[in-house]
Amino acid sequence: MDQFIVKPLFGYGEVGMFTITNVTLWLFLAIVAIFGLMVLGTSRRAVVPSRSQSIAELAYGFVHKMVEDVTGKDGLKYFPYIMTLFMFIVFANFLGLLPMSFTTTSHFAVTVVLALAVFLTVTVLGFVKNGAGFLSLFWVSSAPLALRPILAIIEIISYFVRPVSHSIRLAGNLMAGHAVIKVFAGFAAIVAVSPIAIVAIVAMYGLEILVAFIQAYVFTILTCVYLKDALHPHH
C-alpha cells in the first residue's frame, strides 16, 4: 500500500498543513491538463475541429446533456460547477494510471472534500430555493400516513449518509484496483506464474481505465440527482 503514501515533494520529514507533497503535484498536473484541453485545445475554435477540440466538445456535450436530462432546464445554470467536477475527477483518475504517478482520487482527503462540497452546496441551494419546503424531500406523501414518520427518519438518515457513500465509492474503487494490480505485479517476479500474472495485470489495467471513467460518471450523475432534489424536493 506504499503507493498511497503521501510524501513531501522536497526533502524528507513530516507532512504539515502547508507541505508541498506528491498529492499537491498531481492535483496541479490535473488542473494543468484540464486547462490544456479545455482552453488551449479549443482556442482556435476551428470549424473542422482538431483532436483536442473534438474531445473537449464531446466532454462538454456529454455533461451538458446529463445535467439537462437529470435536473431539467433549471439545472443548466449549475452546469459549470458540474462540468468542473467531472473533468477534474476524470483527469485525476487517468493521470493516476500513469507509471510512477499518484492517484489523488484514491485518498479520502480529496474525495471527502469533493463530496462535502456537493452536499453543502445542494443543501444550501435547497433551502434558498424552497425555504422550509425543502423539508418535503423527507416526507413521502404518497406513502400511507402511518408509515410516513418512519420513512421520514429513513430519508433523513440516507440524506446525511450521501457524502459518505459519495466519497467512499470513488476512493474505494480506485484504491482497490491499484492494489490488485500491485499484487499481480508481485507475482510477475515468480517465473512459474509470471505469464499468467502479466496477462492479469494487462486485464486489470484495462478494467482500471474503464473504472476511471465510470467512477467520474457515477460521481457526476449522483451530483445531478442531488441537485434535482434541491431544485424539486417534492416526492
N, C-alpha and C positions, 0 to 999 in steps of 0.2 A: 504493500500500500504506500510505499515511499514516493510513488509518482504523484500522490495527492498532498505531499507535504509543502506547506508554504515556507519559502526560504527568502532571506534578504537577497536582493539582486546584486548588491555591492558589499563585499566583505562577509563577515560572519557575526554571530551573536543572536540575541533575542529579537523577535519581531515586535516592534512597537506600533503605536497608533499611526505614526507618520512615516514608518519604514517603507521604502520602495522595495517591493517584493516581485517574485515571478508572477504573482496574480496581477499586480499593477501593470507589468509589461504586457501581458496577454490581453488584459482588458483594453489597454491603449491600442494594441495592434488590431483588435476587433473594431474599435472606433475608426482607426485609420483605413481599414479595409472597407467599411461601410461608406466612409467619405469618398474613397476612391471609386467605388462602384456607382453610388447614387448621385454624386456631384460631378466628379471628373469624368466618369464614364458616360454621363448624359449631357455634358457641357456643349457638345456640338449640335444636339437636337436635330440630327440628320433625318431626312425623310426615309432614307434607307438606313436603318439603324445598324450600328456596329454590334459586335457580340456583347460587349459590356452594356450597351444601351438596351439591347434586347432583353438581357437578364434583368436589368433594373425595371424595365417596363412590365415584364412578366410578374416580377415580385410585387410591384405597385398594383397591378390589376388583380392579382390573386388575393391580396389582403383587402383591397377596396371592396371586392365582391363578397368576401367573407363578412366584413363589417356590415355591409348593406343587407345581406341575406339574413344575418342573425339579429341585428339590432334595428333594422329598418332605416329609413331616411334620417330619422332623428339622431342616429348614432354616428353618422358620417362626419359630424363636426369633431368627433374624438378620434377620427382616423389617423391623424399624425402621431398621436401617442401610441396607438396600437401597432402602427407600421414600424415605429421605432423599436418597440418591444420585440416584434417578430424578427426584424433584421439583426438586432443585437444578439438575440439568442441563437439564430441560425449561424451567424458568423463565429460566435464564441464556441458553438458546438463543433463546427467544421474545422476551425483552427486547432481545436483540441485533438483532432485526429492526425495532425502532422507529427512526424517523429520528433522526439525531444521537446515537444510543446507542453503546455499546461492547460488542462481543461477547466476554465474558470467556473463554468456552469455545473461542475461536479461538486462544488462546495456550497454548503447550505448558507454560508455567509453572503453569497451572491444571490442565490435563488430565493432566500427568505426575504431579502430586501426587495426584489422584484415582485414577489407575491404580496408582501405587505403594502407596497406602493399601489398595486391594483386594488387590494382590499380597502384601503383607506380612501382612495380616490372614488371608488364606486359607492362606498358608504356615505361619504360626504355629499357626493353628487345626488344620491338617492334622497337625502333629507332636504337638500337645497331645491331640488326639482319638485318634490312631492310633499314636503313638510312631514307632518305626522302620518300622512297617508302612506309613507314608505313602509310603515309597520304592517300594512296589509299584506306585505310579502310573506309574513309569518302566519297569517290567519287564512286557513284553507276553507273558504266559504262554501265550496262545493261538497265538502265532507259533512257527514251527519253531525249535528250540533254537539252531541255528547263526546265525539272524538276530536273536536276542534282544539280544545285546550291541550290535549296530549300531542296532537300533531304540531301545534304551535311550539311546544317545547322542543320537539324533534327538529323542527325547521330552524329554530334559533341556534341549537347546538350545531347543526350541519352548516349554518351560515358562518359561525365563528371557526369552524374547522377548515373552511375553504383555504385560507392562506397556508395552513399546514400541508394539506394534500397537494395544493398547487405547487409548493416549493419542493416537497419530498419527491414527487413524481419525476420532476425534471432532473434533480441532482441524483436521485437513486438510480434511475435508468442509465445515466451516463457513467456513474461510478461503477456500477455492476458490469457494464460492457467492457470498460477499460481494464477492470480487474481480471475478467475472464481471459482477455487477450494476453495479459501478462502471465497468467497461469499456463496457457498453452505455449507461450514463448519459453517458459522454463522447461517444458517437456521437449522442446525442439533441440535442446542440447544433448538429449539422450539419443544415440544413434538408432537404437531399435525402433523407436516410435517417432523419430523426427519427421518422416514423410507425412504421417497422419497429423502430427502437431502443426506442421506448416499449412496443410490443407485446412485445418480447423482455424488457424489464425486468419487465413485469407477469407474464409467464410464468415468469421466473426467480424472482420473488418468491413466486409460488405454489408453485414447487418447493422453495424455501428453507423455507417453512412446513412442508411435508411432511418435508423433511430434518431440521428442528429436532426434530420428534417422533421420527422413525425413529432418529436417532443416539442420542437418550436411551434409546430402547427397546433398541437394539443394545448399548449400554454396560451397561445393567442386566441384560439376559438373559445376556450373557457373564459378568458378575459371578456370576449364579446358577449358570452352568455350572462356573465355577471353584470356587464354594462346594461344589457337588456332588462335585467331585473331591476336595476336602479331607475331606468327610464320608464318602465311599465311594470310596476310592482304587483299589480292586482292579479290574483290567481284566477 
